[in-house]
């Protein structure tokens, strides 16, 4: 199973529009942990993200993976950002 599911263009656009803000400000570790616990990120994908040398590169890799995971993953990303007190990032994604 590839785990590839279609994401709406609206959510893809929001991720693109917020990419710079997310790369600059997101702490990827707790978000990645949450997405793994919800079954949205697979072990091989986790390894690709964690293999990146910097936080910014990790966020970029995660943002490259999420659109292939469907709308539910977008929603889980926003939930994870809120859970980890990164509400401003969730709000930016949801209002675009």
N, C-alpha and C positions, 0 to 999 in steps of 0.2 A: 504494500500500500504506500503510495507516494505522499499522501497527506495534502495533496494539492487540491484546493477548492477555489472557486471563483470568488473574487471580492468585487463589490460594486465599484463603479467608476467614481462615485461620490467619495467613498472611503479612501480609494487610491489617491484621489486628488487631495484630500485632507492630509494624508500622510506626506505627500510631496510638498504641499504648502507649508507644513510645520517641520519639515526635515531639519532645517538649519537650527531652529529653536530646540528641537529634540536632541540633536547631536551636541549642541552646546550645553544643555542643562540636565539631560536625563541621566540618572544613575541606573545602569543596565542590570546590575546584579540582582536586586530584589525583583525587578520586572521579569527577568529571565526565569528566576526561580518560580514565580507565580505562574507564568505561562507553561512551564514544565509541569507543575503540579496540577494544572487544569487540562493537561494532555494536548496542548496547542503547539508545543515545540518538542520535537523528537531529540533523542540523545545525539545523533550525528549533527543536527542543527545546533544544539547547545555547544558541542565541541567546536564547531566552526566559529561561533560567536566568542567563546572564551579563549580561543587560540589567538585572537587579535591582540596586538601589543598594547594599545591604548584604549581608554574608556570610549573615546570618540569613535574609534574604529569598531569597537564592539557594538555601539549603538547603530552605526551605519549597517553593519552586517545584519543585526536584528531587524532593522527597518527594511532591508532587502528581502528578508524571509517572510515577514508578516503578510504582505499582499498576496502571497501564494497560499495563505491559510484560510482565507475567507472572512466574511463579515463577523462571524462569531469571535475570531481572533482579534479583530479590531476592537470589538466590545470588551473582550477580556484584557486587552492592553489598557484601555481607558480605566477599567476597574482596578487593574494592578497599579496604575499610576496614582489613583485615589487612595488605595490601601496603603501605599508607601509614602503618603503625604507629598506627592508630586501633582497635586490637584491642578495647578496652573497649566501643566502640560496636557492633562486630560481635557480641561476646559478649552484650551486652544484647539485641540483636535476636534472637539464636538461642536464648536461654533463656526468653523470655516464653512 
